[in-house]
Amino acid sequence: MNAYLAQYPQVEGTEDFTPERLRAIAAKWDAVMEQIEEGNDPVPGANMSLAHHRAEQARGIADYMEREGISSCRNIGCFQLDSVNKGDVVRLRKGIVLGSLHPKDRKNNYKKVNGVTRNISVHRCEHGYTDNLHKPHKAVVAMPRVVWAGTDGYWMDAKLDDIEIISRAA
């Protein structure tokens, strides 16, 4: 689970993310900012900067989801419900789009379609992020991804939403 969600569940909750839910999260952070301005401490550890940043991220991702036609997602940008650690075994379903740094995939913009369902051991999980501070009119959203060593040792990755966790590392 994302550190913010673990730290502030009363604001961000634990349900899948939809544009409507993200706008509600932004409104909750706006309310937190108002309470902080009044001298209250509604969310221990939160400050104006954090509340403003999370509200803007939520609004930016909601806009992104609407633009891209995404109705619901468990993990999108910096809002992440699932977590995967090094050594976890996950299943990659047939048909998902994988990122690949293998030279033979260069012609396809380093992307390939997974031809068979397979299990892989995770090397690392890259958390997603959102950058809507530099381009407020259009958020840049990077999805959380799992990374593993693929064919010939070249790194491969898949979106965290496209995997199924099979077993956790000890």
C-alpha positions as CSV (number, residue, x, y, z in Angstrom):
1,M,0.0,0.0,0.0
2,N,1.2,3.5,-0.8
3,A,2.7,5.3,2.2
4,Y,0.2,8.2,1.9
5,L,-2.8,5.8,1.9
6,A,-1.3,3.9,4.9
7,Q,-0.7,7.1,6.7
8,Y,-3.9,8.9,5.9
9,P,-6.6,6.3,5.3
10,Q,-9.3,8.6,6.8
11,V,-8.7,11.0,3.9
12,E,-7.8,8.7,1.0
13,G,-9.6,5.4,1.9
14,T,-9.0,2.0,0.5
15,E,-11.5,1.6,-2.4
16,D,-10.6,1.5,-6.1
17,F,-9.9,4.9,-7.6
18,T,-12.5,6.6,-10.0
19,P,-12.5,10.2,-11.2
20,E,-15.4,10.9,-8.8
21,R,-13.6,9.3,-5.8
22,L,-10.4,11.2,-6.6
23,R,-12.3,14.5,-6.7
24,A,-13.8,13.6,-3.3
25,I,-10.3,12.9,-2.0
26,A,-9.2,16.3,-3.3
27,A,-12.2,17.9,-1.5
28,K,-11.2,16.1,1.7
29,W,-7.7,17.5,1.4
30,D,-9.1,21.0,0.7
31,A,-11.1,20.6,4.0
32,V,-8.0,19.6,5.8
33,M,-6.3,22.8,4.5
34,E,-9.1,24.9,5.8
35,Q,-8.9,23.3,9.2
36,I,-5.2,23.8,9.4
37,E,-5.7,27.4,8.5
38,E,-8.0,27.7,11.5
39,G,-5.3,26.3,13.8
40,N,-6.7,22.8,14.1
41,D,-4.7,19.5,13.5
42,P,-7.3,17.3,11.7
43,V,-4.9,14.8,10.3
44,P,-1.8,14.2,12.5
45,G,1.4,14.7,10.5
46,A,-0.3,16.6,7.6
47,N,0.6,20.1,6.8
48,M,-0.6,22.7,4.3
49,S,1.9,21.8,1.7
50,L,1.1,18.1,1.8
51,A,-2.7,18.7,1.8
52,H,-2.4,21.1,-1.2
53,H,-0.1,18.7,-3.1
54,R,-2.3,15.6,-2.6
55,A,-5.4,17.6,-3.5
56,E,-3.8,18.8,-6.8
57,Q,-2.5,15.3,-7.5
58,A,-6.0,13.8,-7.0
59,R,-7.6,16.4,-9.3
60,G,-4.9,15.9,-12.0
61,I,-5.3,12.1,-12.0
62,A,-9.1,12.5,-12.1
63,D,-8.8,14.7,-15.2
64,Y,-6.3,12.2,-16.7
65,M,-8.7,9.2,-16.1
66,E,-11.5,11.1,-17.8
67,R,-9.3,12.0,-20.8
68,E,-8.1,8.5,-21.2
69,G,-11.4,6.8,-20.6
70,I,-10.3,5.0,-17.4
71,S,-13.4,4.3,-15.2
72,S,-11.7,2.6,-12.3
73,C,-8.2,1.6,-11.2
74,R,-6.6,0.2,-8.1
75,N,-3.2,1.8,-8.8
76,I,-2.8,5.0,-10.8
77,G,-0.1,7.5,-10.6
78,C,0.8,8.2,-7.0
79,F,-2.4,6.6,-5.7
80,Q,-1.6,3.0,-5.1
81,L,-3.6,0.4,-3.2
82,D,-1.4,-2.6,-3.9
83,S,2.2,-3.2,-3.1
84,V,4.7,-5.8,-4.4
85,N,8.2,-6.4,-3.0
86,K,11.3,-7.9,-4.4
87,G,11.0,-11.7,-4.6
88,D,7.2,-11.8,-4.8
89,V,5.9,-14.1,-7.5
90,V,3.2,-12.6,-9.7
91,R,1.2,-13.8,-12.7
92,L,1.2,-12.0,-16.0
93,R,-1.9,-12.7,-18.0
94,K,-1.7,-13.4,-21.7
95,G,-2.4,-10.3,-23.8
96,I,-1.1,-7.6,-21.5
97,V,1.3,-5.0,-22.8
98,L,4.8,-5.3,-21.4
99,G,7.7,-2.8,-21.4
100,S,10.9,-4.4,-22.6
101,L,14.4,-3.0,-23.0
102,H,15.5,-5.8,-25.3
103,P,17.0,-4.5,-28.5
104,K,14.6,-6.6,-30.6
105,D,11.7,-4.7,-29.2
106,R,13.0,-1.4,-30.2
107,K,10.9,-1.3,-33.4
108,N,7.8,-1.6,-31.3
109,N,8.8,1.4,-29.0
110,Y,10.1,-1.1,-26.5
111,K,6.7,-2.6,-25.9
112,K,5.4,-6.2,-26.5
113,V,2.3,-8.1,-25.9
114,N,2.6,-11.0,-23.5
115,G,2.0,-14.1,-25.6
116,V,1.4,-16.6,-22.7
117,T,0.3,-16.4,-19.1
118,R,3.4,-16.8,-16.9
119,N,4.7,-16.3,-13.4
120,I,7.7,-14.1,-12.7
121,S,9.7,-13.2,-9.7
122,V,9.7,-9.4,-9.1
123,H,13.0,-7.6,-8.9
124,R,11.4,-4.3,-7.8
125,C,8.3,-2.3,-7.8
126,E,8.4,1.2,-9.2
127,H,5.9,3.5,-7.6
128,G,3.8,5.7,-9.8
129,Y,3.9,9.4,-9.8
130,T,2.1,12.4,-10.9
131,D,3.5,15.7,-12.2
132,N,0.9,18.3,-12.6
133,L,2.8,21.1,-11.0
134,H,4.8,21.9,-14.1
135,K,1.9,21.5,-16.5
136,P,-1.2,22.3,-14.5
137,H,-3.4,22.0,-17.6
138,K,-2.4,18.4,-18.2
139,A,-1.0,16.0,-15.6
140,V,1.7,13.6,-16.4
141,V,0.8,10.3,-14.9
142,A,3.2,7.4,-14.6
143,M,1.7,4.1,-13.6
144,P,3.1,1.9,-10.8
145,R,5.0,-1.0,-12.4
146,V,6.7,-4.2,-11.5
147,V,10.1,-4.9,-13.0
148,W,11.9,-8.2,-13.6
149,A,14.9,-9.6,-15.6
150,G,13.5,-10.9,-18.9
151,T,15.1,-12.6,-21.9
152,D,18.8,-12.4,-22.0
153,G,18.8,-10.3,-18.8
154,Y,17.1,-7.3,-20.3
155,W,14.6,-5.5,-17.9
156,M,10.9,-5.9,-18.5
157,D,8.0,-4.3,-16.8
158,A,4.2,-4.5,-16.4
159,K,1.6,-2.2,-14.9
160,L,0.8,-3.1,-11.3
161,D,-2.9,-3.3,-12.2
162,D,-2.1,-6.0,-14.9
163,I,-0.6,-8.5,-12.5
164,E,-1.9,-11.0,-10.0
165,I,0.1,-11.7,-6.8
166,I,0.7,-15.4,-6.5
167,S,3.0,-15.6,-3.4
168,R,4.9,-13.2,-1.2
169,A,8.6,-13.3,-0.5
170,A,9.6,-14.5,2.9
